[in-house]
Amino acid sequence: MATASTLPTDTAAAAAARTADPANDSHHIFTVAARSLRDCVELLLSLKAAMSAEEREEQQQQRQQQQHHETTEGHTNGSTPGLSNGHSQTSPTNPAGKSMRDIHHMSRSASQEAEVGSDASSQQPQPTADRAPLALPQAITPCRRSEMYTKPSVLACQGTIGKHVRHLHDHYRLLLSTYPPNKDSSVNDEWILDYDRRSREVPMETDIDHAIQELERLQFILEKYQTPSDPSVPSQTKDVSVPSDLLQPVTLQATIDPRHPPVSFQTTFGRELWFCSLHAVHHFAMIKVICGEFGMPLTEDFGLAPSTVKSRLPNQ
């Protein structure tokens, strides 16, 4: 596999032109990759905010129920107007002193009013594509916000948000951790990458705070390439090397058939970094399905590939 120093003159010139033109700068992939991780962090932060709002609402409801219970007990234990010698002035079968014929008439009138109300509501204009309802969509699978991160989805093959987050994170982690200098090897040693050696049943699948921490760590690692002297970069990322050459050769080992051994492909760091970014978008789309199932809709562009978003822009 050719490196940047061994490229033909015309290709090297084209690479230089791409570097000079920000619109065609392939190194923008570092920004895109870091941004995809940041998008995932922001999603999880939104979910945490929804959890907190749910908890506050439940606490408020509990206080209201407690107040109602205390008020009801006060009325029950206290004196009630209209009672004499422990007997009510009206018969329990004859409320408010009305005759049974009056009660039957009231019940029939209420029934007729309900039918009229039902007919009127059926004549109301129904929501259309141009007039969407204001209420949030009804959850297909009822789920408390505090359970959303780990609750299996009915629509998405029993997957969970946590498992999708762990999976997309694993691809970035494996790509960077297998870079030879990060394995105490020489930069000239063969870079072997196998995405199938990912982790499962790890804390970030169930612990949303741990997931946010790990995603931000990788985000800062990728941003470090463009701002190596940025003091905001956490210290734990300073020992992680990131190749600046997007054409750095990589040998990819992949299981393409479960009945056969893995096969090898020759690729580059830049190509695999782009794959990790696009792979993350795919899992964002699955997470979007799960969130919608649980009644928490996400923005329209979340989970859309860049080419799809571009095709929807004006004059495209």
Secondary structure, 3 states (H helix, E strand, C coil): CCCHHHCCHHHHHHHHHHHHCHHHCCCHHHHHHHHHHHHHHHHHHHHHHHHHHHHHHHHHHHHHHHHHHHHHHHHHHCCCCCEECCEECCCCCCHHHCCHHHHHHHHHHHHHHHHHHHHHHHCCCCCECCECCCCCCCCCCCCCHHHCCCCCCCCCCCCCHHHHHHHHHHHHHHHHHCCHHHHCCCCCCCCEECCCCCCCCCHHHCCHHHHHHHHHHHHHHHHHCCCCCCCCCCHHHCCCCCCCCCCCEEEEEECCCCCCCCEEEEEEHHHHHHHHHHHHHHHHHHHHHHHHHCCCCCCCCCCCCHHHHHHCCCCC
